[in-house]
Amino acid sequence: FRFKESLAEDLQSADLVISHAGAGSCLETLEKGKPLIVVINEKLMDNHQLELAKQLHRDGCVLYCNCSTLVETLQSMNLSALKPFPPGQPEKFALFLDKVFGLQ
Amino acid sequence: QFSLDRIPRSREVRQSWISSVVTTLYSILYSLPLTYKRKPDLILCNGPGTCVPVCLSAFLLGLLRIKRTIIVYVESICRVETLSLSGKILYYFSDYFIVQWPDLKKKYPKSVYLGRIV
């Protein structure tokens, strides 16, 4: 399919996700606790996609490769070595704003 | 209760830098009277160049002692090691500049690091 309103259902039923390095795709997948392989397309590369993918890889939360090394990555991957992705904490931001306005 | 105002984009994706200066200036001219009319207490923004004219307008109104607006800028989660262009500009014009990764806090000490928001 080209476009769906939400990938939540597909993500829920997946055992492995192979995705581009878009922030939404990566974060949504990791939040559902699914193993993720991020494929970087060097030709289309957007700077900020790469920074996030590299960081997630450094944190051990995703596997990462480019189009030409995808097959090799799939063959040699060890998904159990992937670490869980800690959730974000929007409440800290909310608290911060409350303090700024003296609403605490 | 809320109202919606629209402002022109500062820059389209992949728009050339030279024409971006023109479109951004146009956005600033548009945003100034709007910001003056609304006189916001708080501007909360997260990154696209489109927020820069509004923030600069508010900053200007503050300098002219017309209205003191608190500007809170949250840099995108995608920005781990470097700031976006909007970030680089607004680092100097915002009251609170929030980053979501520790490396940026080190590089930009005036920023606020609260961990990841998303």
Backbone of each chain as ProteinMPNN parsed JSONL, in Angstrom:
{"seq_chain_A": "FRFKESLAEDLQSADLVISHAGAGSCLETLEKGKPLIVVINEKLMDNHQLELAKQLHRDGCVLYCNCSTLVETLQSMNLSALKPFPPGQPEKFALFLDKVFGLQ", "coords_chain_A": {"N_chain_A": [[0.846, -1.189, 0.0], [0.306, 2.295, -0.522], [-0.242, 4.342, 1.199], [-1.378, 4.687, 4.515], [-3.657, 5.539, 7.093], [-2.867, 4.92, 9.679], [-0.199, 2.999, 11.017], [-0.345, 1.387, 13.121], [-1.729, -1.094, 13.613], [-0.454, -2.857, 11.782], [2.123, -2.735, 12.765], [1.769, -3.79, 15.289], [1.275, -6.496, 14.755], [3.611, -7.347, 13.637], [6.756, -9.169, 13.448], [9.23, -8.364, 12.887], [10.584, -5.301, 11.851], [11.438, -3.537, 8.977], [12.761, -0.573, 8.032], [12.869, 2.812, 6.679], [14.883, 5.652, 7.719], [13.199, 7.461, 9.026], [12.012, 9.601, 11.597], [9.451, 9.296, 12.778], [8.669, 6.711, 11.907], [10.704, 5.114, 13.07], [10.488, 5.704, 15.868], [7.817, 5.052, 16.457], [7.82, 2.304, 15.952], [9.747, 1.367, 17.773], [8.562, 2.085, 20.152], [6.516, 0.265, 20.281], [7.92, -1.879, 20.916], [9.062, -3.498, 18.961], [11.463, -5.355, 17.057], [13.828, -3.617, 15.058], [15.127, -2.847, 11.898], [17.002, -0.443, 10.446], [17.165, 1.116, 7.36], [19.416, 2.921, 5.556], [19.309, 5.302, 3.036], [21.746, 6.393, 1.251], [21.789, 8.161, -0.911], [19.449, 9.64, -0.871], [19.63, 10.87, 1.457], [18.752, 12.604, 4.343], [20.032, 14.852, 6.464], [19.142, 14.927, 9.271], [17.821, 12.533, 9.591], [19.769, 10.646, 9.572], [21.31, 11.233, 11.849], [19.625, 10.535, 13.975], [19.161, 7.812, 13.488], [21.756, 6.785, 13.736], [22.256, 7.322, 16.425], [20.326, 5.781, 17.713], [21.248, 3.32, 17.0], [23.733, 3.317, 18.262], [22.844, 3.272, 20.86], [22.071, 0.745, 20.949], [19.539, -0.053, 20.189], [18.525, -0.437, 17.667], [19.107, -2.18, 14.533], [21.257, -1.466, 11.809], [21.716, -0.515, 8.441], [22.706, -0.238, 4.947], [21.15, -0.025, 1.668], [22.566, -1.87, 0.081], [23.699, -3.614, 1.913], [21.68, -4.896, 3.159], [20.678, -7.563, 2.827], [22.758, -9.125, 3.827], [22.735, -8.211, 6.445], [20.267, -9.134, 7.293], [20.749, -11.82, 7.224], [22.691, -12.21, 9.149], [21.709, -11.239, 11.525], [21.167, -10.575, 15.034], [18.632, -10.543, 16.89], [17.949, -10.664, 19.551], [19.849, -9.321, 20.875], [19.171, -6.726, 20.837], [18.429, -3.756, 22.552], [15.833, -2.713, 24.85], [13.756, 0.134, 24.204], [13.711, 3.024, 25.967], [10.809, 4.81, 27.073], [9.729, 8.108, 26.058], [9.538, 11.147, 28.041], [7.185, 13.109, 28.398], [5.985, 14.374, 30.514], [7.892, 15.618, 32.009], [8.504, 17.836, 30.56], [6.096, 19.171, 30.635], [5.954, 19.763, 33.355], [8.128, 21.436, 33.536], [7.29, 23.647, 32.002], [5.193, 24.48, 33.595], [6.586, 25.362, 35.814], [7.976, 27.5, 34.706], [5.939, 29.322, 34.323], [5.213, 29.708, 36.879], [3.281, 28.026, 37.907], [3.418, 25.914, 39.524]], "CA_chain_A": [[0.0, 0.0, 0.0], [1.101, 3.522, -0.589], [-0.483, 5.214, 2.353], [-2.418, 4.292, 5.464], [-3.799, 6.54, 8.159], [-2.056, 4.516, 10.83], [0.444, 1.705, 10.861], [-0.361, 0.753, 14.448], [-2.11, -2.515, 13.52], [0.597, -3.628, 11.122], [3.255, -2.798, 13.677], [1.434, -4.695, 16.388], [1.346, -7.904, 14.35], [4.9, -7.66, 12.997], [7.829, -9.729, 14.277], [10.434, -7.596, 12.558], [10.278, -4.163, 10.981], [12.556, -2.975, 8.216], [12.217, 0.747, 7.721], [13.798, 3.919, 6.429], [15.288, 6.226, 9.008], [12.317, 8.536, 9.462], [11.835, 9.613, 13.052], [8.15, 8.728, 13.114], [8.717, 5.257, 11.708], [11.571, 4.494, 14.079], [9.966, 5.846, 17.228], [6.578, 4.274, 16.607], [8.181, 0.885, 16.009], [10.441, 1.08, 19.023], [7.601, 2.197, 21.253], [5.75, -0.972, 20.343], [8.834, -2.938, 21.319], [9.358, -4.431, 17.867], [12.836, -5.233, 16.538], [13.849, -2.716, 13.919], [16.338, -2.656, 11.086], [16.875, 0.832, 9.746], [17.941, 1.119, 6.116], [19.733, 4.291, 5.166], [19.55, 5.493, 1.616], [22.726, 7.483, 1.227], [21.554, 9.16, -1.958], [18.337, 10.513, -0.497], [19.821, 11.16, 2.866], [18.43, 13.85, 5.013], [20.902, 14.902, 7.619], [18.651, 14.594, 10.597], [17.424, 11.133, 9.686], [20.972, 9.887, 9.849], [21.72, 11.442, 13.248], [18.765, 9.772, 14.882], [19.415, 6.386, 13.261], [23.068, 6.458, 14.323], [22.151, 7.344, 17.88], [19.547, 4.612, 18.13], [22.138, 2.183, 16.82], [24.711, 3.406, 19.341], [22.179, 2.866, 22.097], [21.796, -0.69, 20.83], [18.102, -0.294, 20.052], [18.179, -0.847, 16.298], [20.172, -2.605, 13.628], [21.3, -0.394, 10.807], [22.49, -0.928, 7.276], [22.225, 0.483, 3.775], [20.44, -0.908, 0.729], [23.374, -2.981, -0.426], [24.068, -4.577, 2.956], [20.467, -5.37, 3.838], [20.582, -9.028, 2.82], [23.775, -9.609, 4.766], [22.266, -7.894, 7.799], [19.173, -10.042, 7.625], [21.29, -13.168, 7.425], [23.537, -12.342, 10.339], [21.211, -10.436, 12.645], [20.892, -11.164, 16.33], [17.616, -9.629, 17.401], [17.839, -10.679, 21.009], [20.837, -8.39, 21.437], [18.65, -5.364, 20.796], [17.978, -3.315, 23.881], [14.535, -2.035, 24.806], [13.829, 1.572, 24.017], [12.963, 3.65, 27.053], [9.819, 5.762, 26.557], [9.98, 9.529, 26.288], [8.87, 11.626, 29.252], [6.611, 14.434, 28.165], [5.545, 15.022, 31.751], [8.968, 16.495, 32.501], [8.364, 19.078, 29.816], [4.909, 19.83, 31.176], [6.353, 20.305, 34.66], [9.039, 22.542, 33.27], [6.5, 24.8, 31.59], [4.451, 24.935, 34.775], [7.525, 26.128, 36.645], [8.267, 28.757, 34.003], [4.839, 30.244, 34.559], [4.91, 29.776, 38.307], [2.018, 27.356, 38.158], [3.622, 24.656, 40.247]], "C_chain_A": [[0.881, 1.238, 0.0], [0.964, 4.338, 0.681], [-1.606, 4.664, 3.214], [-2.496, 5.353, 6.535], [-2.917, 6.206, 9.35], [-1.451, 3.144, 10.599], [0.376, 0.891, 12.139], [-0.691, -0.737, 14.379], [-1.016, -3.361, 12.893], [1.79, -3.789, 12.048], [2.997, -3.811, 14.782], [1.626, -6.139, 15.994], [2.684, -8.291, 13.731], [5.878, -8.29, 13.977], [9.117, -8.964, 14.062], [10.024, -6.462, 11.638], [11.538, -3.702, 10.286], [12.059, -1.633, 7.696], [13.292, 1.714, 7.262], [14.018, 4.64, 7.762], [14.416, 7.371, 9.494], [12.052, 8.451, 10.957], [10.525, 8.963, 13.466], [8.164, 7.222, 13.02], [9.53, 4.583, 12.805], [10.932, 4.542, 15.457], [8.699, 5.033, 17.44], [6.876, 2.79, 16.757], [8.807, 0.541, 17.347], [9.506, 1.171, 20.218], [6.763, 0.948, 21.391], [6.633, -2.162, 20.711], [9.154, -3.92, 20.22], [10.802, -4.257, 17.413], [12.829, -4.468, 15.219], [15.188, -2.72, 13.214], [16.106, -1.378, 10.298], [17.761, 0.802, 8.506], [18.154, 2.564, 5.676], [19.934, 4.339, 3.669], [20.486, 6.685, 1.479], [22.435, 8.547, 0.196], [20.462, 10.142, -1.565], [18.516, 11.12, 0.873], [19.527, 12.568, 3.315], [19.263, 13.858, 6.272], [20.31, 14.414, 8.921], [18.145, 13.17, 10.7], [18.63, 10.319, 10.138], [21.394, 10.032, 11.305], [20.91, 10.58, 14.191], [19.047, 8.28, 14.736], [20.736, 5.97, 13.908], [22.982, 6.388, 15.842], [21.397, 6.12, 18.393], [20.398, 3.356, 18.01], [23.18, 2.151, 17.935], [24.117, 2.959, 20.673], [21.811, 1.393, 22.067], [20.325, -1.014, 20.631], [17.688, -0.738, 18.658], [19.392, -1.431, 15.598], [20.128, -1.632, 12.469], [22.188, -0.822, 9.656], [22.098, -0.027, 6.12], [21.654, -0.526, 2.777], [21.283, -2.104, 0.309], [23.726, -3.999, 0.65], [22.858, -5.164, 3.674], [20.407, -6.885, 3.931], [21.532, -9.618, 3.848], [23.34, -9.374, 6.214], [21.162, -8.852, 8.218], [19.702, -11.434, 7.931], [22.02, -13.291, 8.744], [22.967, -11.66, 11.578], [20.968, -11.236, 13.921], [19.906, -10.247, 17.055], [17.532, -9.591, 18.919], [18.852, -9.746, 21.661], [20.32, -6.958, 21.446], [18.103, -4.973, 22.161], [16.604, -2.651, 23.778], [14.716, -0.508, 24.785], [13.031, 2.264, 25.119], [11.975, 4.702, 26.519], [10.237, 7.199, 26.856], [9.203, 9.977, 27.514], [8.321, 13.028, 29.06], [6.207, 15.147, 29.45], [6.634, 15.94, 32.316], [8.872, 17.854, 31.828], [7.183, 19.877, 30.362], [5.237, 20.49, 32.518], [7.233, 21.528, 34.491], [8.271, 23.796, 32.897], [5.695, 25.354, 32.759], [5.339, 25.805, 35.638], [7.799, 27.491, 36.038], [7.18, 29.794, 34.29], [4.424, 30.32, 36.016], [3.614, 29.091, 38.653], [2.181, 26.133, 39.037], [3.011, 24.655, 41.621]], "O_chain_A": [[2.025, 1.226, 0.454], [1.921, 4.94, 1.168], [-2.645, 4.234, 2.712], [-1.495, 5.997, 6.849], [-2.301, 7.085, 9.953], [-2.096, 2.245, 10.059], [0.975, -0.181, 12.229], [-0.018, -1.553, 15.008], [-0.683, -4.437, 13.39], [2.397, -4.858, 12.108], [3.879, -4.582, 15.162], [2.092, -6.941, 16.804], [2.873, -9.443, 13.341], [5.85, -8.001, 15.173], [9.984, -8.917, 14.935], [9.201, -6.651, 10.742], [12.576, -3.5, 10.918], [11.048, -1.57, 6.998], [14.483, 1.461, 7.438], [13.427, 4.292, 8.784], [14.865, 8.179, 10.307], [11.889, 7.363, 11.51], [10.494, 8.166, 14.404], [7.726, 6.529, 13.939], [9.09, 3.596, 13.397], [10.846, 3.52, 16.138], [8.529, 4.398, 18.48], [6.269, 2.103, 17.578], [8.446, -0.452, 17.978], [9.644, 0.419, 21.183], [6.341, 0.601, 22.494], [6.164, -3.297, 20.806], [9.487, -5.07, 20.504], [11.313, -3.138, 17.387], [11.945, -4.646, 14.381], [16.243, -2.611, 13.84], [15.121, -1.257, 9.569], [18.952, 0.503, 8.586], [17.205, 3.317, 5.457], [20.648, 3.512, 3.101], [20.065, 7.838, 1.58], [22.788, 9.711, 0.389], [20.536, 11.329, -1.884], [17.631, 11.811, 1.377], [19.987, 13.558, 2.745], [19.184, 12.922, 7.069], [20.905, 13.58, 9.604], [18.049, 12.64, 11.807], [18.518, 9.423, 10.975], [21.796, 9.051, 11.931], [21.458, 9.963, 15.105], [19.159, 7.564, 15.732], [20.817, 4.923, 14.55], [23.566, 5.503, 16.466], [21.789, 5.506, 19.385], [20.282, 2.437, 18.822], [23.476, 1.091, 18.487], [24.795, 2.35, 21.501], [21.297, 0.855, 23.048], [19.906, -2.145, 20.88], [16.63, -1.343, 18.48], [20.535, -1.217, 16.001], [19.086, -1.043, 12.18], [23.255, -1.405, 9.849], [21.253, 0.855, 6.28], [21.675, -1.732, 3.021], [20.774, -3.22, 0.195], [24.026, -5.148, 0.324], [23.004, -5.853, 4.684], [20.119, -7.433, 4.995], [21.163, -10.491, 4.633], [23.547, -10.217, 7.087], [21.128, -9.32, 9.356], [19.171, -12.138, 8.789], [21.982, -14.339, 9.389], [23.669, -11.516, 12.579], [20.61, -12.413, 13.882], [20.301, -9.304, 17.74], [17.095, -8.597, 19.499], [18.738, -9.417, 22.842], [20.965, -6.071, 22.005], [17.415, -5.747, 22.826], [16.258, -2.092, 22.737], [15.7, 0.034, 25.287], [11.812, 2.109, 25.195], [12.312, 5.419, 25.576], [10.999, 7.461, 27.787], [8.309, 9.269, 27.977], [8.917, 14.009, 29.503], [6.098, 16.373, 29.478], [6.339, 16.913, 33.011], [9.126, 18.889, 32.445], [7.261, 21.094, 30.528], [4.845, 21.629, 32.776], [7.099, 22.521, 35.207], [8.555, 24.88, 33.405], [5.539, 26.568, 32.89], [4.916, 26.849, 36.133], [7.852, 28.502, 36.738], [7.461, 30.978, 34.474], [3.404, 30.924, 36.349], [2.914, 29.506, 39.577], [1.223, 25.398, 39.279], [3.108, 23.659, 42.339]]}, "seq_chain_B": "QFSLDRIPRSREVRQSWISSVVTTLYSILYSLPLTYKRKPDLILCNGPGTCVPVCLSAFLLGLLRIKRTIIVYVESICRVETLSLSGKILYYFSDYFIVQWPDLKKKYPKSVYLGRIV", "coords_chain_B": {"N_chain_B": [[-11.089, 27.783, 24.526], [-10.091, 28.953, 21.388], [-8.174, 30.435, 18.706], [-7.346, 30.365, 15.25], [-4.59, 31.269, 13.352], [-3.13, 31.914, 10.2], [0.11, 31.741, 8.795], [2.421, 32.649, 6.209], [4.62, 30.189, 4.801], [8.102, 30.038, 5.67], [9.966, 28.743, 4.174], [9.973, 26.392, 1.558], [10.318, 22.809, 1.346], [13.497, 21.879, 0.266], [13.774, 24.293, -1.066], [15.575, 26.89, -2.718], [18.373, 28.554, -1.169], [18.74, 31.297, -1.565], [16.271, 32.301, -2.509], [14.872, 31.633, -0.301], [15.578, 33.505, 1.598], [14.148, 35.7, 0.74], [11.461, 34.765, 0.911], [11.341, 34.295, 3.623], [11.675, 36.856, 4.661], [9.329, 37.996, 3.758], [7.514, 36.496, 5.232], [8.196, 37.444, 7.762], [7.367, 40.108, 7.602], [4.683, 39.676, 7.448], [4.158, 38.361, 9.816], [4.766, 40.182, 11.83], [2.68, 42.299, 12.237], [0.647, 40.532, 12.984], [1.605, 39.243, 15.276], [1.83, 41.456, 16.879], [-0.83, 42.161, 17.114], [-1.918, 39.923, 18.436], [-0.374, 39.639, 20.718], [1.035, 37.476, 22.3], [1.436, 35.552, 25.343], [2.999, 33.403, 25.562], [5.113, 31.666, 23.361], [5.232, 28.657, 21.82], [7.234, 26.511, 20.181], [8.488, 24.2, 17.678], [10.458, 23.93, 15.716], [10.281, 24.068, 12.669], [11.328, 26.262, 9.975], [9.354, 28.08, 9.614], [8.503, 28.969, 12.071], [10.297, 30.836, 12.854], [9.94, 33.625, 11.924], [7.72, 34.412, 13.508], [8.704, 34.149, 16.105], [10.868, 35.956, 16.021], [9.448, 38.3, 15.596], [8.063, 38.477, 18.014], [10.207, 38.736, 19.718], [11.208, 41.173, 18.919], [9.073, 42.841, 19.622], [9.355, 42.626, 22.312], [11.822, 43.879, 22.745], [11.081, 46.442, 22.069], [9.568, 47.02, 24.163], [6.86, 46.553, 24.044], [5.483, 44.166, 24.426], [6.086, 41.479, 26.549], [7.021, 38.469, 25.618], [7.209, 35.029, 26.325], [9.444, 32.828, 24.923], [9.546, 29.593, 23.95], [11.454, 27.086, 22.71], [11.517, 23.959, 21.243], [13.788, 21.679, 20.287], [13.945, 19.382, 17.565], [13.539, 15.805, 17.985], [15.093, 14.466, 16.237], [17.43, 15.775, 16.081], [20.404, 15.107, 17.165], [23.129, 15.501, 17.308], [23.651, 17.866, 16.0], [22.316, 21.181, 15.555], [19.209, 22.261, 14.076], [18.726, 24.666, 11.414], [16.832, 26.58, 12.167], [16.991, 26.193, 14.878], [19.617, 27.001, 15.396], [19.389, 29.703, 14.944], [17.313, 30.519, 16.702], [18.372, 29.835, 19.16], [19.607, 31.988, 20.233], [17.544, 33.777, 20.539], [15.496, 32.776, 22.021], [13.742, 32.234, 25.125], [13.769, 29.874, 26.521], [15.426, 27.053, 25.534], [14.979, 23.999, 24.395], [16.553, 20.873, 24.333], [16.826, 17.478, 23.181], [18.752, 15.56, 23.494], [21.734, 14.579, 25.185], [24.269, 15.32, 24.099], [23.843, 17.682, 22.683], [23.246, 19.404, 24.699], [25.697, 19.667, 25.854], [27.1, 20.944, 23.802], [25.66, 23.256, 23.516], [25.421, 25.109, 25.943], [23.531, 26.861, 27.093], [21.163, 25.677, 26.747], [18.247, 23.697, 27.622], [18.022, 20.559, 29.054], [15.88, 17.93, 29.2], [15.761, 15.28, 28.954], [14.337, 12.816, 26.706], [11.495, 13.954, 25.014], [9.604, 12.779, 23.427]], "CA_chain_B": [[-11.381, 28.741, 23.442], [-8.85, 29.214, 20.666], [-8.339, 30.935, 17.342], [-6.296, 29.902, 14.357], [-4.107, 32.247, 12.364], [-2.186, 31.273, 9.288], [1.198, 32.584, 8.304], [3.063, 32.009, 5.052], [5.827, 29.424, 5.107], [9.371, 30.728, 5.413], [10.75, 28.05, 3.153], [9.476, 25.068, 1.167], [11.36, 21.781, 1.358], [14.435, 21.967, -0.854], [13.78, 25.595, -1.741], [16.941, 27.416, -2.762], [18.666, 29.423, -0.04], [18.583, 32.721, -1.896], [14.849, 32.651, -2.515], [14.379, 31.467, 1.068], [15.742, 34.774, 2.315], [13.018, 36.534, 0.327], [10.198, 34.262, 1.481], [11.377, 34.476, 5.074], [11.412, 38.275, 4.912], [7.898, 38.183, 3.547], [6.851, 35.927, 6.414], [8.412, 38.334, 8.904], [6.486, 41.262, 7.409], [3.331, 39.213, 7.725], [4.032, 37.946, 11.223], [4.892, 41.315, 12.758], [1.384, 42.832, 12.669], [-0.131, 39.473, 13.616], [2.119, 39.068, 16.633], [1.48, 42.675, 17.602], [-2.265, 42.091, 17.399], [-2.22, 38.842, 19.389], [0.444, 39.809, 21.925], [1.013, 36.224, 23.068], [2.234, 35.445, 26.562], [3.931, 32.304, 25.365], [5.219, 31.045, 22.041], [5.779, 27.315, 21.96], [7.452, 26.033, 18.826], [9.341, 23.021, 17.652], [11.5, 23.664, 14.747], [10.376, 24.437, 11.261], [11.711, 27.649, 9.729], [8.156, 28.904, 9.668], [8.292, 29.563, 13.399], [11.283, 31.897, 13.092], [9.374, 34.985, 11.84], [6.853, 34.722, 14.648], [9.567, 34.328, 17.277], [11.614, 37.197, 15.87], [8.487, 39.388, 15.81], [7.821, 38.575, 19.454], [11.444, 39.236, 20.317], [11.256, 42.599, 18.604], [8.083, 43.506, 20.454], [9.936, 42.658, 23.655], [12.846, 44.919, 22.744], [10.411, 47.738, 22.01], [8.784, 47.105, 25.405], [5.432, 46.524, 23.754], [4.943, 42.969, 25.07], [7.127, 40.521, 26.885], [6.54, 37.111, 25.321], [8.172, 33.975, 26.63], [9.613, 31.992, 23.741], [10.08, 28.271, 24.277], [11.732, 26.359, 21.473], [11.897, 22.569, 21.493], [14.462, 21.157, 19.093], [13.424, 18.075, 17.155], [14.187, 14.596, 18.491], [16.045, 14.028, 15.223], [18.668, 16.524, 16.251], [21.169, 14.463, 18.229], [24.48, 16.078, 17.397], [23.715, 19.23, 15.468], [21.037, 21.891, 15.599], [18.633, 22.673, 12.804], [19.0, 26.079, 11.168], [15.926, 27.325, 13.05], [17.557, 26.072, 16.22], [20.811, 27.837, 15.499], [18.952, 31.1, 15.027], [16.51, 30.788, 17.895], [19.154, 29.619, 20.374], [19.918, 33.305, 20.775], [16.37, 34.619, 20.701], [14.452, 32.162, 22.826], [13.968, 32.278, 26.575], [14.124, 28.513, 26.91], [15.762, 26.292, 24.342], [14.975, 22.62, 24.888], [17.145, 19.854, 23.459], [16.414, 16.158, 23.651], [19.876, 14.628, 23.616], [22.772, 15.197, 26.021], [25.364, 15.921, 23.313], [23.493, 19.06, 22.329], [23.328, 20.196, 25.927], [27.121, 19.97, 26.027], [27.534, 21.919, 22.804], [24.907, 24.499, 23.674], [25.209, 25.091, 27.39], [22.369, 27.61, 27.581], [19.934, 24.937, 26.47], [17.665, 22.925, 28.724], [17.912, 19.149, 28.682], [14.951, 17.26, 30.105], [15.602, 13.923, 28.444], [13.533, 12.792, 25.494], [10.102, 14.283, 25.264], [8.759, 11.773, 22.754]], "C_chain_B": [[-10.08, 29.043, 22.703], [-9.167, 29.831, 19.322], [-7.148, 30.47, 16.526], [-5.899, 31.021, 13.41], [-3.153, 31.528, 11.444], [-1.093, 32.257, 8.9], [1.853, 31.887, 7.108], [4.336, 31.28, 5.479], [7.084, 30.228, 4.82], [10.106, 30.06, 4.26], [10.106, 26.707, 2.845], [10.633, 24.087, 1.241], [12.196, 21.913, 0.098], [14.366, 23.289, -1.634], [15.188, 26.163, -1.701], [17.146, 28.435, -1.647], [18.417, 30.889, -0.343], [17.112, 33.112, -1.88], [14.258, 32.501, -1.125], [14.508, 32.745, 1.868], [14.548, 35.679, 2.004], [11.729, 36.076, 0.978], [10.187, 34.432, 2.993], [11.089, 35.933, 5.428], [9.933, 38.572, 4.754], [7.12, 37.662, 4.745], [7.011, 36.831, 7.619], [7.471, 39.542, 8.799], [5.043, 40.902, 7.725], [3.135, 38.951, 9.208], [4.061, 39.107, 12.188], [3.538, 41.877, 13.188], [0.529, 41.795, 13.392], [0.3, 39.296, 15.066], [1.765, 40.288, 17.482], [0.011, 42.631, 18.019], [-2.551, 41.078, 18.505], [-1.514, 39.012, 20.728], [0.469, 38.544, 22.797], [1.858, 36.297, 24.333], [3.32, 34.405, 26.37], [3.936, 31.883, 23.906], [5.918, 29.719, 22.245], [5.991, 26.786, 20.555], [8.482, 24.92, 18.796], [10.185, 22.863, 16.405], [11.412, 24.154, 13.333], [10.699, 25.921, 11.101], [10.538, 28.599, 9.826], [7.941, 29.555, 11.022], [9.234, 30.751, 13.638], [10.707, 33.314, 12.974], [8.514, 35.362, 13.034], [7.705, 34.998, 15.884], [10.339, 35.635, 17.183], [10.696, 38.395, 16.082], [8.261, 39.586, 17.299], [9.037, 39.149, 20.162], [11.55, 40.743, 20.126], [10.281, 43.38, 19.465], [8.582, 43.62, 21.894], [10.978, 43.758, 23.772], [12.232, 46.309, 22.78], [9.518, 47.957, 23.223], [7.282, 47.149, 25.155], [4.787, 45.321, 24.425], [6.074, 42.004, 25.352], [6.575, 39.113, 26.682], [7.609, 36.103, 25.694], [8.23, 33.042, 25.435], [10.275, 30.678, 24.161], [10.238, 27.489, 22.987], [12.17, 24.946, 21.828], [12.535, 22.02, 20.225], [13.991, 19.729, 18.831], [14.215, 16.911, 17.752], [15.239, 14.09, 17.5], [17.395, 14.685, 15.396], [19.423, 15.996, 17.456], [22.5, 15.159, 18.434], [24.566, 17.515, 16.906], [22.338, 19.876, 15.546], [20.53, 22.143, 14.193], [18.959, 24.157, 12.614], [18.103, 26.96, 12.044], [16.479, 27.331, 14.461], [18.745, 26.993, 16.394], [20.434, 29.304, 15.634], [18.289, 31.369, 16.364], [17.224, 30.492, 19.208], [19.426, 30.957, 21.05], [18.705, 34.157, 21.066], [15.303, 34.025, 21.6], [14.78, 32.321, 24.305], [14.397, 30.905, 27.078], [14.289, 27.692, 25.649], [15.927, 24.842, 24.777], [15.611, 21.678, 23.88], [16.817, 18.482, 24.046], [17.532, 15.132, 23.744], [21.016, 15.319, 24.337], [23.92, 15.856, 25.26], [25.093, 17.385, 22.998], [23.569, 19.963, 23.551], [24.785, 20.59, 26.164], [27.555, 21.055, 25.056], [26.865, 23.267, 22.987], [24.505, 24.644, 25.129], [23.996, 25.87, 27.882], [21.069, 26.843, 27.371], [19.47, 24.177, 27.705], [17.519, 21.492, 28.258], [17.005, 18.452, 29.696], [14.816, 15.791, 29.746], [14.733, 13.979, 27.197], [12.092, 13.092, 25.817], [9.17, 13.279, 24.596], [9.427, 10.407, 22.808]], "O_chain_B": [[-9.072, 29.357, 23.335], [-10.302, 29.758, 18.85], [-6.072, 30.215, 17.066], [-6.741, 31.638, 12.756], [-2.439, 30.621, 11.873], [-1.343, 33.446, 8.704], [1.831, 30.66, 7.019], [5.034, 31.706, 6.4], [7.138, 30.999, 3.861], [10.782, 30.721, 3.471], [9.735, 25.967, 3.756], [11.796, 24.488, 1.203], [11.662, 22.043, -1.004], [14.863, 23.366, -2.758], [15.918, 25.933, -0.738], [16.2, 29.102, -1.229], [17.943, 31.637, 0.512], [16.745, 34.137, -1.304], [13.267, 33.152, -0.794], [13.665, 33.047, 2.713], [14.009, 36.34, 2.892], [10.985, 36.885, 1.533], [9.135, 34.685, 3.581], [10.353, 36.217, 6.373], [9.358, 39.323, 5.541], [6.181, 38.305, 5.215], [6.082, 36.981, 8.414], [6.855, 39.945, 9.786], [4.279, 41.734, 8.214], [2.094, 39.271, 9.782], [3.451, 39.041, 13.255], [3.26, 41.932, 14.386], [-0.224, 42.133, 14.305], [-0.534, 39.209, 15.967], [1.44, 40.16, 18.662], [-0.342, 43.015, 19.133], [-3.341, 41.351, 19.409], [-2.019, 38.567, 21.759], [-0.033, 38.562, 23.921], [2.861, 37.009, 24.388], [4.41, 34.505, 26.934], [2.879, 31.758, 23.288], [7.031, 29.652, 22.765], [5.027, 26.626, 19.806], [9.241, 24.719, 19.745], [10.587, 21.748, 16.074], [12.419, 24.635, 12.813], [10.387, 26.733, 11.972], [10.712, 29.789, 10.09], [7.271, 30.583, 11.116], [8.991, 31.572, 14.523], [10.963, 34.139, 13.851], [8.569, 36.494, 13.516], [7.46, 35.956, 16.618], [10.451, 36.352, 18.177], [11.104, 39.394, 16.674], [8.265, 40.714, 17.792], [8.91, 39.948, 21.09], [11.926, 41.483, 21.035], [10.612, 44.449, 19.978], [8.272, 44.58, 22.6], [11.02, 44.483, 24.767], [12.755, 47.227, 23.412], [8.799, 48.953, 23.304], [6.526, 47.709, 25.949], [3.673, 45.423, 24.939], [6.918, 41.748, 24.493], [5.767, 38.63, 27.475], [8.788, 36.308, 25.406], [7.207, 32.526, 24.985], [11.403, 30.657, 24.654], [9.269, 27.261, 22.262], [13.09, 24.759, 22.624], [11.87, 21.913, 19.195], [13.683, 18.977, 19.756], [15.417, 17.026, 17.991], [16.163, 13.372, 17.881], [18.401, 14.181, 14.896], [19.148, 16.362, 18.599], [22.944, 15.38, 19.561], [25.429, 18.282, 17.332], [21.319, 19.187, 15.597], [21.307, 22.229, 13.241], [19.414, 24.822, 13.545], [18.557, 27.963, 12.594], [16.441, 28.348, 15.153], [18.871, 27.681, 17.408], [21.087, 30.056, 16.358], [18.643, 32.311, 17.072], [16.727, 30.865, 20.271], [19.471, 31.05, 22.277], [18.813, 35.161, 21.769], [14.314, 34.687, 21.913], [15.934, 32.515, 24.687], [15.266, 30.786, 27.942], [13.398, 27.646, 24.8], [16.899, 24.496, 25.449], [15.248, 21.685, 22.704], [16.565, 18.344, 25.243], [17.283, 13.964, 24.042], [21.25, 16.51, 24.132], [24.485, 16.845, 25.728], [25.997, 18.221, 23.04], [23.915, 21.14, 23.447], [25.074, 21.698, 26.616], [28.284, 21.974, 25.426], [27.439, 24.302, 22.65], [23.373, 24.334, 25.501], [23.477, 25.586, 28.962], [19.999, 27.303, 27.77], [20.198, 24.037, 28.689], [16.959, 21.232, 27.193], [17.312, 18.389, 30.887], [13.874, 15.126, 30.177], [14.427, 15.059, 26.692], [11.531, 12.555, 26.772], [8.098, 12.964, 25.113], [8.878, 9.43, 22.299]]}, "name": "protein", "num_of_chains": 2, "seq": "FRFKESLAEDLQSADLVISHAGAGSCLETLEKGKPLIVVINEKLMDNHQLELAKQLHRDGCVLYCNCSTLVETLQSMNLSALKPFPPGQPEKFALFLDKVFGLQQFSLDRIPRSREVRQSWISSVVTTLYSILYSLPLTYKRKPDLILCNGPGTCVPVCLSAFLLGLLRIKRTIIVYVESICRVETLSLSGKILYYFSDYFIVQWPDLKKKYPKSVYLGRIV"}
